[in-house]
Amino acid sequence: MIELAELASRIEIEHVLVRYCRGVDRGDTQILASVYHVDAIDEHGPFRGLGTELAELLGFTDDEPTAGGHHHLHNVYIEFDSADDARVESYVMAYHPRRDSAGEAEMLVFAGRYLDQFQRRDGDWKIAHRRVVSDWHRVERLDPPMAGYPVGRKGPDADLSYELFPSAPGAVSVD
Protein backbone atom coordinates (compact mmCIF):
# COMPACT_ATOMS: atom_id res chain seq x y z
CA MET A 1 0.00 0.00 0.00
CA ILE A 2 1.29 3.46 -0.88
CA GLU A 3 1.50 5.74 2.13
CA LEU A 4 0.55 9.42 1.95
CA ALA A 5 4.18 10.61 2.25
CA GLU A 6 5.23 8.38 -0.66
CA LEU A 7 2.29 9.58 -2.74
CA ALA A 8 3.28 13.20 -2.09
CA SER A 9 6.88 12.42 -3.13
CA ARG A 10 5.70 10.76 -6.34
CA ILE A 11 3.61 13.80 -7.23
CA GLU A 12 6.51 16.15 -6.46
CA ILE A 13 8.90 14.10 -8.63
CA GLU A 14 6.43 14.04 -11.52
CA HIS A 15 5.99 17.82 -11.15
CA VAL A 16 9.77 18.26 -11.53
CA LEU A 17 9.69 16.14 -14.70
CA VAL A 18 6.86 18.24 -16.16
CA ARG A 19 8.69 21.48 -15.25
CA TYR A 20 11.73 20.16 -17.14
CA CYS A 21 9.56 19.58 -20.23
CA ARG A 22 8.02 23.04 -19.98
CA GLY A 23 11.41 24.66 -19.50
CA VAL A 24 13.02 22.97 -22.48
CA ASP A 25 9.99 23.53 -24.73
CA ARG A 26 9.83 27.22 -23.85
CA GLY A 27 13.62 27.66 -23.90
CA ASP A 28 13.40 28.95 -20.32
CA THR A 29 16.79 28.62 -18.64
CA GLN A 30 15.43 29.54 -15.20
CA ILE A 31 12.83 26.78 -15.21
CA LEU A 32 15.34 24.26 -16.59
CA ALA A 33 17.97 25.05 -13.97
CA SER A 34 15.38 24.74 -11.20
CA VAL A 35 14.88 21.00 -11.77
CA TYR A 36 18.52 20.11 -11.04
CA HIS A 37 20.48 20.09 -7.81
CA VAL A 38 23.45 22.43 -8.17
CA ASP A 39 25.88 19.48 -8.50
CA ALA A 40 23.61 17.33 -10.72
CA ILE A 41 25.15 15.61 -13.73
CA ASP A 42 23.25 15.20 -17.01
CA GLU A 43 24.42 12.74 -19.68
CA HIS A 44 22.37 13.96 -22.63
CA GLY A 45 23.61 12.58 -25.97
CA PRO A 46 27.00 14.14 -26.65
CA PHE A 47 26.61 16.50 -23.66
CA ARG A 48 28.02 15.37 -20.32
CA GLY A 49 28.16 17.96 -17.56
CA LEU A 50 26.24 19.84 -14.93
CA GLY A 51 22.48 20.04 -15.39
CA THR A 52 22.64 23.80 -14.89
CA GLU A 53 25.13 24.00 -17.81
CA LEU A 54 22.73 22.01 -19.98
CA ALA A 55 19.97 24.43 -18.98
CA GLU A 56 22.07 27.29 -20.40
CA LEU A 57 22.66 25.38 -23.65
CA LEU A 58 18.96 24.54 -24.08
CA GLY A 59 17.79 28.08 -23.32
CA PHE A 60 16.34 30.28 -26.01
CA THR A 61 18.58 31.83 -28.65
CA ASP A 62 17.57 33.94 -31.64
CA ASP A 63 19.25 31.38 -33.96
CA GLU A 64 16.53 28.78 -33.39
CA PRO A 65 13.16 28.39 -35.06
CA THR A 66 10.70 30.45 -33.03
CA ALA A 67 8.32 27.56 -32.34
CA GLY A 68 8.97 25.57 -29.21
CA GLY A 69 9.31 21.83 -29.22
CA HIS A 70 7.12 19.35 -27.43
CA HIS A 71 8.21 16.86 -24.79
CA HIS A 72 5.66 14.26 -23.69
CA LEU A 73 6.30 11.99 -20.72
CA HIS A 74 4.83 8.50 -20.44
CA ASN A 75 5.23 5.52 -18.12
CA VAL A 76 6.93 7.25 -15.20
CA TYR A 77 8.26 4.42 -13.04
CA ILE A 78 9.54 5.34 -9.56
CA GLU A 79 11.38 3.17 -7.02
CA PHE A 80 12.36 4.66 -3.65
CA ASP A 81 15.69 3.65 -2.07
CA SER A 82 14.98 5.80 0.99
CA ALA A 83 12.64 8.60 1.98
CA ASP A 84 14.98 11.04 0.16
CA ASP A 85 16.34 8.98 -2.75
CA ALA A 86 14.51 7.63 -5.79
CA ARG A 87 15.29 6.01 -9.11
CA VAL A 88 13.00 7.15 -11.95
CA GLU A 89 12.57 5.95 -15.53
CA SER A 90 10.40 8.14 -17.76
CA TYR A 91 9.56 7.41 -21.37
CA VAL A 92 9.73 10.55 -23.51
CA MET A 93 8.55 11.53 -26.96
CA ALA A 94 10.25 14.75 -27.99
CA TYR A 95 9.53 16.85 -31.06
CA HIS A 96 12.30 19.31 -31.96
CA PRO A 97 11.70 21.83 -34.75
CA ARG A 98 14.97 22.74 -36.44
CA ARG A 99 16.49 23.78 -39.77
CA ASP A 100 18.12 21.38 -42.20
CA SER A 101 21.38 22.17 -43.99
CA ALA A 102 19.42 24.10 -46.66
CA GLY A 103 17.60 26.17 -44.02
CA GLU A 104 14.26 24.39 -44.47
CA ALA A 105 12.11 23.65 -41.43
CA GLU A 106 12.12 20.03 -40.27
CA MET A 107 11.05 18.09 -37.19
CA LEU A 108 13.29 15.70 -35.28
CA VAL A 109 11.07 13.12 -33.55
CA PHE A 110 12.87 11.47 -30.63
CA ALA A 111 11.65 8.46 -28.63
CA GLY A 112 13.70 7.65 -25.58
CA ARG A 113 13.87 7.50 -21.82
CA TYR A 114 15.17 9.59 -18.96
CA LEU A 115 16.97 7.49 -16.36
CA ASP A 116 17.10 9.73 -13.30
CA GLN A 117 18.43 9.63 -9.78
CA PHE A 118 16.28 11.99 -7.73
CA GLN A 119 17.16 13.29 -4.28
CA ARG A 120 15.21 15.32 -1.81
CA ARG A 121 17.47 17.94 -0.26
CA ASP A 122 16.25 20.70 2.04
CA GLY A 123 12.71 19.47 1.37
CA ASP A 124 12.92 19.73 -2.46
CA TRP A 125 12.97 16.81 -4.90
CA LYS A 126 15.32 17.50 -7.82
CA ILE A 127 17.38 15.56 -10.34
CA ALA A 128 20.77 14.52 -8.99
CA HIS A 129 21.85 12.53 -12.07
CA ARG A 130 20.23 12.02 -15.48
CA ARG A 131 21.10 9.72 -18.37
CA VAL A 132 19.13 10.05 -21.60
CA VAL A 133 18.60 6.88 -23.67
CA SER A 134 17.68 7.08 -27.35
CA ASP A 135 15.40 4.24 -28.41
CA TRP A 136 14.70 5.57 -31.93
CA HIS A 137 14.29 8.79 -33.91
CA ARG A 138 13.21 10.10 -37.29
CA VAL A 139 13.20 13.40 -39.17
CA GLU A 140 10.14 14.75 -40.99
CA ARG A 141 9.20 17.82 -43.00
CA LEU A 142 7.69 20.54 -40.81
CA ASP A 143 4.50 22.21 -41.98
CA PRO A 144 3.74 25.81 -40.95
CA PRO A 145 1.47 26.42 -37.92
CA MET A 146 -2.28 26.12 -38.45
CA ALA A 147 -3.92 29.33 -39.66
CA GLY A 148 -5.97 31.24 -37.12
CA TYR A 149 -4.15 29.88 -34.04
CA PRO A 150 -1.59 31.73 -31.91
CA VAL A 151 1.89 30.35 -32.58
CA GLY A 152 3.93 28.81 -29.78
CA ARG A 153 7.14 30.70 -29.09
CA LYS A 154 10.40 30.00 -27.34
CA GLY A 155 11.99 32.39 -24.94
CA PRO A 156 10.98 33.62 -21.51
CA ASP A 157 7.82 35.70 -21.65
CA ALA A 158 7.36 35.09 -25.40
CA ASP A 159 4.71 32.38 -25.24
CA LEU A 160 1.05 32.91 -24.30
CA SER A 161 1.45 30.41 -21.45
CA TYR A 162 3.43 33.04 -19.51
CA GLU A 163 0.22 35.04 -19.18
CA LEU A 164 -1.27 32.06 -17.35
CA PHE A 165 1.91 31.15 -15.41
CA PRO A 166 3.88 34.38 -14.96
CA SER A 167 5.97 33.29 -11.98
CA ALA A 168 8.59 30.76 -12.96
CA PRO A 169 10.08 28.38 -12.05
CA GLY A 170 8.53 26.88 -8.91
CA ALA A 171 5.08 26.37 -7.58
CA VAL A 172 3.48 28.36 -4.81
CA SER A 173 2.53 26.33 -1.76
CA VAL A 174 -1.19 25.89 -1.15
CA ASP A 175 -0.87 25.21 2.59
Backbone hydrogen bonds, N-H to C=O, Kabsch-Sander energy under -0.5 kcal/mol:
donor,donor_aa,acceptor,acceptor_aa,energy
3,E,1,M,-0.5
7,L,3,E,-2.4
8,A,4,L,-2.4
9,S,5,A,-2.0
10,R,6,E,-2.6
11,I,7,L,-2.2
12,E,8,A,-2.3
13,I,9,S,-2.6
14,E,10,R,-2.5
15,H,11,I,-2.1
16,V,12,E,-1.9
17,L,13,I,-2.1
18,V,14,E,-2.2
19,R,15,H,-2.4
20,Y,16,V,-2.2
21,C,17,L,-1.9
22,R,18,V,-2.5
23,G,19,R,-2.9
24,V,20,Y,-2.7
25,D,21,C,-2.5
26,R,22,R,-2.2
27,G,23,G,-0.7
28,D,23,G,-2.5
29,T,27,G,-0.9
32,L,28,D,-2.4
33,A,29,T,-2.8
34,S,30,Q,-1.4
35,V,31,I,-0.5
35,V,32,L,-1.4
36,Y,33,A,-1.2
37,H,127,I,-2.5
40,A,37,H,-2.2
41,I,128,A,-1.6
42,D,49,G,-3.3
43,E,130,R,-3.2
44,H,42,D,-0.8
44,H,47,F,-2.5
45,G,43,E,-0.6
47,F,44,H,-1.9
49,G,42,D,-1.8
51,G,40,A,-2.3
54,L,50,L,-2.0
55,A,51,G,-2.3
56,E,52,T,-1.4
57,L,53,E,-1.9
58,L,54,L,-2.5
59,G,55,A,-0.7
59,G,56,E,-0.5
60,F,27,G,-2.6
64,E,61,T,-1.2
70,H,95,Y,-1.9
72,H,93,M,-2.7
74,H,91,Y,-2.6
77,Y,75,N,-0.8
77,Y,89,E,-3.0
78,I,76,V,-0.5
79,E,87,R,-2.6
81,D,85,D,-2.3
82,S,85,D,-1.6
85,D,82,S,-0.7
86,A,118,F,-2.3
87,R,79,E,-3.1
88,V,116,D,-2.8
89,E,77,Y,-2.4
90,S,114,Y,-2.2
91,Y,74,H,-2.4
92,V,112,G,-3.0
93,M,72,H,-2.3
94,A,92,V,-0.5
94,A,110,F,-3.0
95,Y,70,H,-2.9
96,H,94,A,-0.5
96,H,108,L,-2.9
98,R,106,E,-2.6
100,D,104,E,-2.7
103,G,100,D,-2.0
106,E,98,R,-2.8
107,M,140,E,-3.1
108,L,96,H,-2.6
109,V,107,M,-0.6
109,V,138,R,-3.3
110,F,94,A,-3.2
110,F,108,L,-0.6
111,A,136,W,-2.8
112,G,92,V,-2.6
113,R,133,V,-2.1
114,Y,90,S,-2.8
115,L,113,R,-0.6
115,L,131,R,-3.0
116,D,88,V,-3.3
116,D,114,Y,-0.7
117,Q,129,H,-2.9
118,F,86,A,-3.1
118,F,116,D,-0.6
119,Q,126,K,-2.3
120,R,84,D,-2.4
121,R,119,Q,-0.7
121,R,124,D,-2.3
124,D,121,R,-2.5
126,K,119,Q,-2.2
127,I,35,V,-2.9
128,A,117,Q,-3.4
129,H,117,Q,-1.5
130,R,41,I,-2.5
131,R,115,L,-2.0
132,V,43,E,-2.6
133,V,113,R,-2.9
133,V,131,R,-0.5
135,D,111,A,-2.3
135,D,133,V,-0.6
136,W,111,A,-2.0
138,R,109,V,-2.0
140,E,107,M,-2.5
142,L,105,A,-1.4
143,D,141,R,-0.6
149,Y,146,M,-1.4
154,K,66,T,-1.7
155,G,26,R,-3.4
158,A,155,G,-2.3
159,D,155,G,-0.6
162,Y,159,D,-1.8
163,E,160,L,-1.8
164,L,160,L,-0.7
165,F,161,S,-2.5
168,A,166,P,-0.9
